[in-house]
Amino acid sequence: MPIQQAMPDEWKERLVGRLSGNLTWNTSEDGLSTIAEGEAALRTARLQDWAWLNELARFHGNSELRAFDFDEIACEFFMNNQKFEVSRMTIFDKEKFNLTGSGEYNRETKQAKLDVAMTDMPVVTWLPDEFKPRVEATVRGTLKWEGSLDRLEGSRAEGHLDLSGAEVTNPVRMRALLSPHGISVPDTMNFKQAMIDFAYEEGTFSVDRMHIDTDAIGRLDAQGSFSKDDQFSVTGELADVDIVPWLPDKVAGKVSGVVTAQGTWSCHKWNLEKGSGLGRMMIEDSTLKRWAFQNTLVRFFKDKSWLQFDFEPATFSWVSKKGEILVEDIWLFCPDKFGVVGHLRRSPDNALQGKVQIGVAEKNLTWLPEATTAVFKTQRDGLHWADVSIAGTIERPEHDLGRQVVRVLLRHPIALLGLAGRGVSWWLGDVLGTYEAPQLESPSAK
């Protein structure tokens, strides 16, 4: 039987299909009370032109979600006057759905309730078109919903999703957000765990708890929301992120560390790269080694320990808005060698501006007369610190520390001559090939 024959007028064009089953119908002698029960199956069904599907399509950026074609819908039902209940319900479509559960509908108030479990539902169908080729996953979970079948207003829902085992390849949105800052993004992310608790109320979809554990990004715990005016916001914490896979190839083997970060981010729709936010980051167990400037420092200070820097936990906070990034409370400290503290600002045109202090151990300042009184004037944390202004661009940063040092050396020509003589010695060593750059010992040699 065409199901339209059993549907209210407002639903005759929304749900179509062929209905079969059995029915037991009992009506009281006065005709005021009706009780019915039975089993029903709906095949070759299609659901369309429904407010909830339009909302799904808007949220996911996927017009395919405006209509669903089902392989089969089956249930047992019971009706007592105005109240209609379904149990042992199954809704199956190999492309979108695999649901089991129960529901109820009050014909007088036009309010409905739904309580279903999802089993191995394919995620790809629910994603925006640009994500579909890059995600392979199925989802398990639960959903509870109550509200009007005809209106979004006053409806609410809550549920849980489990996407553990999902795989994401070529994450282009993340690349667009991070690549301009010199951060490389892994080609593939495997989700060992991915759990989401969500809710929907007053036109806003919210994630009350998100827990993700991957090899690529460590652990992520977050909360977020997507409102009816298409505003997206998220607050979260990343932990145990090994920075090595995120580094460009040109610095491979030269930088290491483990990141913990907290932050918030908001944007319109899913345009993450055009959003704004703030946060704080800490890098532990961080090292720098085998950089060209470190070889220069070894040569200058005649101390092989400059080949590798082992830092105390480095920290900074950041604010990003309209393409401008402010990095504050910078703390980078390598005991007994050097440190950097201060703040930097990068404008949308990549111009740099900032004030930092650079600290150096006193034993490494013997080459500079008046070092601790004219340039590195502040003493704390075992170092002497100089005030330095930063300018230029990301590609070609500039600072005034060199000018400060030159002003002092011009007052001390003997020290200047000593440095000049050292420079000539370096030049001859390079020309004649008599200088051999020191090398770090390999772990096995220690």
C-alpha positions as CSV (number, residue, x, y, z in Angstrom):
1,M,0.0,0.0,0.0
2,P,1.3,3.5,-0.8
3,I,2.1,5.0,2.6
4,Q,0.7,8.4,1.5
5,Q,-2.8,6.9,2.1
6,A,-2.1,6.6,5.8
7,M,-0.2,9.9,6.3
8,P,-1.6,13.3,7.4
9,D,-1.9,15.8,4.5
10,E,1.3,17.8,5.5
11,W,3.4,14.6,5.3
12,K,2.0,13.1,2.1
13,E,4.7,14.7,0.0
14,R,7.5,14.3,2.5
15,L,7.4,10.5,3.0
16,V,6.7,8.1,0.2
17,G,7.1,4.4,-0.2
18,R,5.3,1.0,-0.1
19,L,3.9,-0.1,3.2
20,S,3.1,-3.7,4.3
21,G,2.4,-5.4,7.6
22,N,-0.4,-6.5,9.9
23,L,-2.8,-4.6,12.1
24,T,-5.1,-5.3,15.0
25,W,-7.7,-2.5,15.6
26,N,-10.1,-2.1,18.5
27,T,-12.6,0.7,19.0
28,S,-14.8,1.1,22.0
29,E,-18.6,0.9,21.5
30,D,-19.0,4.6,21.9
31,G,-16.3,5.2,19.4
32,L,-14.3,7.5,21.7
33,S,-11.4,5.2,22.3
34,T,-9.1,3.4,19.9
35,I,-6.3,0.9,20.5
36,A,-4.3,-0.6,17.7
37,E,-1.1,-2.6,17.4
38,G,0.8,-4.4,14.7
39,E,4.0,-4.7,12.6
40,A,4.9,-2.6,9.6
41,A,7.6,-2.5,6.9
42,L,8.3,0.4,4.5
43,R,10.3,-0.3,1.4
44,T,11.6,1.9,-1.4
45,A,11.0,4.8,0.9
46,R,12.1,8.4,0.4
47,L,12.1,11.2,3.0
48,Q,12.4,14.8,1.7
49,D,11.4,18.4,2.1
50,W,11.6,18.2,5.9
51,A,12.9,21.0,8.1
52,W,15.3,18.7,10.0
53,L,16.9,17.4,6.8
54,N,17.4,21.0,5.6
55,E,19.1,21.8,9.0
56,L,21.4,18.8,8.6
57,A,22.3,19.9,5.1
58,R,23.1,23.4,6.3
59,F,25.3,22.2,9.2
60,H,27.2,19.7,7.1
61,G,27.5,21.9,4.0
62,N,26.1,18.9,2.1
63,S,23.0,19.3,-0.1
64,E,22.7,15.5,-0.5
65,L,21.3,15.4,3.0
66,R,18.1,17.2,2.0
67,A,16.6,13.9,0.9
68,F,17.1,10.3,2.1
69,D,16.3,7.1,0.3
70,F,15.9,4.1,2.6
71,D,16.4,0.4,1.8
72,E,14.0,-0.6,4.6
73,I,12.2,0.8,7.6
74,A,10.5,-1.8,9.9
75,C,8.9,-1.6,13.4
76,E,6.3,-2.8,15.8
77,F,3.7,-0.2,16.7
78,F,1.1,0.5,19.3
79,M,-1.5,3.3,19.3
80,N,-3.7,4.3,22.2
81,N,-6.0,7.1,21.0
82,Q,-3.8,10.1,20.2
83,K,-0.5,8.5,21.3
84,F,1.4,6.4,18.7
85,E,4.5,4.4,19.8
86,V,7.0,2.3,17.8
87,S,9.4,-0.3,19.1
88,R,12.0,-2.7,17.7
89,M,12.5,-0.1,14.9
90,T,15.1,-0.6,12.3
91,I,16.0,2.0,9.7
92,F,18.6,0.9,7.1
93,D,20.2,2.5,4.1
94,K,23.6,1.2,3.1
95,E,24.8,4.7,2.2
96,K,23.6,6.7,5.2
97,F,21.8,4.8,8.0
98,N,21.9,1.8,10.2
99,L,19.6,2.6,13.2
100,T,17.7,0.6,15.8
101,G,15.5,2.0,18.5
102,S,12.1,3.3,19.5
103,G,9.9,6.4,19.3
104,E,6.6,8.0,20.0
105,Y,4.3,10.7,18.6
106,N,1.4,12.5,20.2
107,R,-1.1,13.4,17.5
108,E,-2.8,16.0,19.7
109,T,0.3,18.0,20.7
110,K,2.3,17.0,17.5
111,Q,5.3,16.3,19.7
112,A,7.6,13.4,19.1
113,K,10.4,11.5,20.8
114,L,13.1,9.3,19.3
115,D,15.7,7.0,21.0
116,V,18.0,5.2,18.6
117,A,21.4,3.5,18.4
118,M,23.7,3.8,15.4
119,T,25.8,0.9,14.2
120,D,28.6,1.1,11.7
121,M,27.1,4.0,9.8
122,P,29.4,5.3,7.0
123,V,30.6,8.8,7.8
124,V,31.5,9.9,4.3
125,T,27.9,10.6,3.2
126,W,27.5,13.1,6.0
127,L,30.5,15.2,5.2
128,P,30.9,18.3,3.0
129,D,31.8,17.3,-0.5
130,E,35.4,18.6,-0.2
131,F,36.1,16.2,2.7
132,K,34.6,13.0,1.2
133,P,37.6,11.7,-0.7
134,R,39.8,12.2,2.4
135,V,37.9,10.4,5.1
136,E,37.4,6.7,5.7
137,A,35.4,5.9,8.8
138,T,32.2,4.4,10.3
139,V,30.4,5.8,13.3
140,R,28.7,4.1,16.3
141,G,26.6,5.9,18.9
142,T,23.3,6.9,20.3
143,L,20.8,9.7,19.8
144,K,17.9,11.0,21.9
145,W,15.6,13.6,20.3
146,E,12.3,15.3,21.2
147,G,10.4,18.1,19.6
148,S,8.1,18.9,16.7
149,L,8.3,17.1,13.5
150,D,7.4,20.2,11.6
151,R,9.4,23.0,13.4
152,L,13.0,23.3,14.6
153,E,12.0,25.6,17.4
154,G,11.6,24.0,20.8
155,S,13.4,20.8,19.7
156,R,16.4,19.4,21.4
157,A,18.7,16.4,21.1
158,E,21.7,14.8,22.7
159,G,23.9,11.8,21.9
160,H,27.2,10.1,21.7
161,L,29.4,9.2,18.7
162,D,32.4,6.9,18.5
163,L,34.6,7.3,15.4
164,S,37.6,5.3,16.7
165,G,39.6,3.8,13.8
166,A,38.8,6.7,11.4
167,E,41.5,7.8,8.9
168,V,41.9,11.2,7.4
169,T,44.2,11.9,4.4
170,N,45.4,15.1,2.9
171,P,43.7,17.5,5.5
172,V,43.5,20.6,3.3
173,R,41.7,22.9,5.7
174,M,44.4,22.2,8.4
175,R,47.1,22.9,5.8
176,A,45.5,26.2,4.8
177,L,45.5,27.2,8.5
178,L,49.0,26.1,9.5
179,S,51.2,26.2,6.3
180,P,51.5,30.0,6.2
181,H,53.1,29.7,9.6
182,G,55.7,27.2,8.4
183,I,54.0,24.2,10.0
184,S,54.0,21.0,8.0
185,V,50.8,18.8,8.2
186,P,51.1,15.0,8.1
187,D,49.5,13.4,5.0
188,T,47.5,10.8,7.1
189,M,46.0,10.9,10.6
190,N,44.8,7.7,12.2
191,F,42.3,8.1,15.1
192,K,43.0,5.5,17.7
193,Q,40.2,7.0,19.8
194,A,37.5,9.5,18.8
195,M,34.6,10.1,21.1
196,I,32.0,12.9,20.9
197,D,29.1,13.9,23.2
198,F,26.8,16.3,21.4
199,A,23.6,18.2,21.9
200,Y,21.2,20.4,19.9
201,E,18.9,23.1,21.3
202,E,17.6,26.5,20.2
203,G,19.2,26.2,16.7
204,T,22.7,25.5,18.1
205,F,24.6,22.3,17.7
206,S,27.1,21.9,20.6
207,V,29.9,19.4,21.4
208,D,30.0,19.0,25.2
209,R,33.0,16.7,25.1
210,M,35.3,15.6,22.3
211,H,38.2,13.3,23.0
212,I,40.6,12.3,20.2
213,D,43.8,10.3,20.4
214,T,46.0,10.0,17.4
215,D,49.6,9.3,16.5
216,A,49.8,12.6,14.6
217,I,48.2,15.2,16.9
218,G,48.5,13.5,20.3
219,R,45.4,13.9,22.5
220,L,42.7,16.5,21.9
221,D,40.0,17.3,24.4
222,A,37.6,20.0,23.3
223,Q,34.2,21.6,23.4
224,G,32.5,23.6,20.7
225,S,29.3,24.9,19.0
226,F,27.8,25.7,15.6
227,S,25.0,28.2,15.8
228,K,22.0,28.8,13.5
229,D,23.8,31.9,12.2
230,D,26.7,29.7,11.0
231,Q,29.1,30.8,13.7
232,F,31.6,28.1,14.7
233,S,33.6,28.2,18.0
234,V,35.8,25.7,19.8
235,T,37.8,25.5,23.0
236,G,40.3,22.8,23.7
237,E,43.6,21.4,24.8
238,L,46.2,19.4,22.9
239,A,48.6,17.2,24.8
240,D,51.6,15.0,24.0
241,V,52.1,16.3,20.4
242,D,55.4,15.3,19.0
243,I,56.4,18.3,16.8
244,V,58.8,16.3,14.6
245,P,56.1,15.1,12.1
246,W,54.8,18.7,11.8
247,L,58.2,20.2,10.8
248,P,59.3,21.1,7.2
249,D,61.8,18.7,5.7
250,K,64.5,21.3,5.8
251,V,64.6,21.2,9.6
252,A,64.3,17.5,10.0
253,G,66.6,16.2,12.7
254,K,67.4,19.7,13.9
255,V,64.4,20.4,16.2
256,S,62.5,18.2,18.6
257,G,60.0,18.6,21.4
258,V,56.6,17.7,22.8
259,V,53.8,20.3,22.7
260,T,50.9,21.0,25.1
261,A,48.5,23.8,24.1
262,Q,45.2,25.3,25.2
263,G,43.2,27.7,23.1
264,T,39.9,29.0,21.6
265,W,39.0,29.6,18.0
266,S,36.0,31.0,16.3
267,C,35.0,31.6,12.7
268,H,32.1,31.9,10.2
269,K,30.9,28.5,8.9
270,W,34.0,26.4,8.5
271,N,36.4,29.1,7.3
272,L,39.1,28.3,10.0
273,E,41.8,30.2,8.3
274,K,39.8,33.4,8.5
275,G,38.9,33.0,12.1
276,S,40.3,34.5,15.4
277,G,41.4,33.0,18.7
278,L,43.8,33.0,21.6
279,G,45.7,30.5,23.6
280,R,48.8,29.3,25.3
281,M,51.5,26.8,24.3
282,M,54.3,24.9,26.2
283,I,57.0,22.9,24.5
284,E,58.8,20.3,26.7
285,D,61.9,18.2,26.1
286,S,62.8,20.6,23.3
287,T,66.2,20.7,21.6
288,L,68.0,22.5,18.7
289,K,71.0,21.0,17.1
290,R,73.2,21.0,14.0
291,W,72.0,24.5,12.8
292,A,74.6,26.6,10.8
293,F,74.4,29.4,13.4
294,Q,75.3,26.9,16.1
295,N,78.5,26.0,14.3
296,T,79.3,29.7,14.2
297,L,78.7,30.0,17.9
298,V,81.0,27.0,18.6
299,R,83.7,28.6,16.5
300,F,83.2,32.0,18.2
301,F,83.1,30.7,21.8
302,K,85.4,27.7,21.2
303,D,82.9,25.6,23.1
304,K,81.5,22.4,21.4
305,S,78.5,22.4,23.8
306,W,76.8,25.1,21.6
307,L,76.1,22.4,19.0
308,Q,73.0,21.3,20.9
309,F,70.6,23.4,23.0
310,D,68.5,21.6,25.6
311,F,65.8,23.9,26.7
312,E,63.7,24.2,29.8
313,P,60.0,24.1,29.1
314,A,59.4,26.9,26.6
315,T,56.1,28.9,26.9
316,F,54.2,31.6,25.1
317,S,50.7,32.9,24.7
318,W,49.1,34.1,21.5
319,V,46.2,36.1,20.1
320,S,45.1,36.0,16.4
321,K,42.5,38.3,14.9
322,K,41.9,39.4,11.3
323,G,45.2,38.1,10.1
324,E,47.3,39.7,12.9
325,I,49.1,37.5,15.4
326,L,50.4,38.7,18.8
327,V,52.8,36.4,20.6
328,E,53.3,37.4,24.2
329,D,55.0,36.1,27.4
330,I,57.7,34.4,25.4
331,W,60.0,32.3,27.7
332,L,62.8,30.4,26.0
333,F,65.6,29.4,28.3
334,C,68.7,27.3,27.8
335,P,70.5,27.1,31.2
336,D,74.0,28.6,31.3
337,K,73.9,29.6,27.7
338,F,71.1,32.0,26.6
339,G,67.5,33.0,26.9
340,V,64.8,34.9,25.1
341,V,61.7,36.7,26.7
342,G,59.3,39.3,25.4
343,H,56.6,39.7,22.7
344,L,56.2,39.8,18.9
345,R,53.5,41.0,16.6
346,R,53.0,39.8,13.0
347,S,50.7,41.9,10.8
348,P,48.6,40.6,7.9
349,D,51.3,41.7,5.5
350,N,53.9,39.6,7.4
351,A,55.6,42.6,8.9
352,L,57.3,42.0,12.3
353,Q,57.4,44.2,15.3
354,G,58.3,43.5,18.9
355,K,60.4,43.9,22.0
356,V,62.5,41.1,23.4
357,Q,65.3,40.5,25.9
358,I,68.2,38.3,25.0
359,G,70.1,36.8,27.8
360,V,73.7,35.4,27.6
361,A,75.9,33.9,30.4
362,E,78.6,36.3,31.6
363,K,81.4,33.8,30.7
364,N,80.4,34.2,27.1
365,L,80.6,38.0,27.1
366,T,84.3,38.4,27.8
367,W,84.9,39.5,24.2
368,L,82.7,42.6,24.6
369,P,84.0,45.5,26.8
370,E,81.3,47.1,28.9
371,A,79.0,44.1,28.1
372,T,77.1,44.0,31.4
373,T,76.9,47.8,31.7
374,A,76.2,49.0,28.2
375,V,74.3,46.3,26.4
376,F,73.4,43.3,28.6
377,K,72.5,45.5,31.5
378,T,70.0,43.3,33.5
379,Q,71.1,40.3,35.5
380,R,68.7,37.5,36.5
381,D,68.4,33.7,36.2
382,G,72.1,33.3,35.8
383,L,72.3,35.4,32.6
384,H,72.8,39.0,31.6
385,W,70.0,40.4,29.4
386,A,69.9,43.0,26.6
387,D,66.8,44.9,25.4
388,V,66.3,44.3,21.7
389,S,63.8,45.7,19.2
390,I,62.5,43.5,16.4
391,A,61.4,44.7,13.0
392,G,61.4,43.6,9.3
393,T,59.3,40.7,8.0
394,I,58.8,37.0,8.7
395,E,61.1,36.3,5.7
396,R,63.8,38.9,6.6
397,P,63.6,39.8,10.3
398,E,65.7,42.6,11.7
399,H,67.0,43.5,15.2
400,D,69.1,46.2,16.7
401,L,71.4,44.1,18.9
402,G,74.2,44.2,16.4
403,R,74.1,48.1,16.3
404,Q,74.2,48.2,20.1
405,V,77.3,45.9,20.1
406,V,79.0,47.9,17.4
407,R,78.5,51.2,19.3
408,V,80.4,49.7,22.2
409,L,83.2,48.2,20.1
410,L,83.8,51.6,18.4
411,R,84.7,52.9,21.8
412,H,87.2,50.1,22.3
413,P,89.4,49.8,19.1
414,I,91.6,47.1,20.6
415,A,88.7,44.8,21.2
416,L,87.4,45.6,17.7
417,L,90.8,44.8,16.2
418,G,90.8,41.5,18.1
419,L,87.4,40.5,16.6
420,A,88.7,41.6,13.2
421,G,91.7,39.4,13.6
422,R,89.5,36.5,14.5
423,G,87.5,37.1,11.4
424,V,90.6,37.1,9.2
425,S,91.7,33.8,10.9
426,W,88.3,32.3,10.1
427,W,88.5,33.4,6.5
428,L,91.9,31.9,6.0
429,G,90.8,28.7,7.7
430,D,87.9,28.5,5.2
431,V,90.0,29.4,2.2
432,L,92.8,27.0,3.0
433,G,90.5,24.2,4.2
434,T,92.2,23.9,7.6
435,Y,89.0,24.4,9.6
436,E,86.9,21.4,10.3
437,A,83.4,22.0,11.8
438,P,82.9,20.0,15.1
439,Q,80.3,17.3,15.1
440,L,77.9,16.1,17.7
441,E,78.6,12.7,19.2
442,S,76.1,10.1,18.1
443,P,74.1,8.5,21.0
444,S,75.8,5.2,20.4
445,A,79.2,6.8,20.9
446,K,78.3,8.2,24.3
